[in-house]
Amino acid sequence: MSKIKARMSMSVDGFIAGPDASQDNPLGTNGLKLHDWIFDNPKQENSLLQGIRENTGAAIIGYNMYYEAIPHWGGTGPLGDDIPCFVLTSEDKVPENAPAAFTFVTDGIESALEKAQAVAGDKDVWVGGGAYAIQQYIQAQLLDELKLDIVPILLGGGTSMFGELGRFIEVDKLEVRDEPNVTHFTYRFKKA
C-alpha cells in the first residue's frame, strides 16, 4: 500500500538549512554540510537516490524549495523527469516556463496529495520539503513516515525542521541506524 513519506537531513539543533538561504545559496550558510554524508560516498549517494526513486511514484515540494533549487537540478525534478513533482504555491508564483516534471498546485496540500496519489499508483508519495511543506502534512496528519538523517553539526540558525507545530504529536520509532557521520532515524506517525 502506498505511503506518504518525507526524508530530510537535519543538524543536531534542528535546522535543515543554514541562515541566509537563497537561490545562490539554497541550503544557507554551512547548509551543504548537512549532505556531506551523502556526497562523501558516491556509492551511498547512488544507493540512496536509487532507493527513493524505486519506491516513489510522485513527489511534493514547497515553492521555496523549487525556487532555490531549480538552478541546481539541471532542468529536471528533484528525482528526475520521470517522477512527477507537485509544487505547493500561490497563483502569483506559478512560472510560465517550468521543466516538464513540475505541476504547480495552488489549492492546498490536500489537492496536491490527491494529484500525487493519482499518478503514484501503488508507489509512495515523497514530501521532499522544504520544512514548511513537511510541517503542513504533519499538522494535517497526512504524513505516514518521517526519516531524519541527523548530522553531527550545530548550524546555530536557519530553517527549523519543525518550526512551531502548535500541538502534541506522538510517533513510533521504527529504526535507528548509525554511521560515522550521520545517524538515521525512521518514525511512523500515530494517527489520532
Secondary structure, DSSP 8 states (H G I E B T S, - for coil): ---EEEEEEEETTSEEE-SS--SSSTT-TTGGGGGHHHHT-HHHHHHHHHHHHHHEEEEEEEHHHHHHHGGGTTTS-TT-TTS-EEEE--GGG--SS--TTEEEE-S-HHHHHHHHHHHHTTSEEEEEE-HHHHHHHHHTT---EEEEEEES----SSEESS----S---EEEEEEEEETTEEEEEEEE---
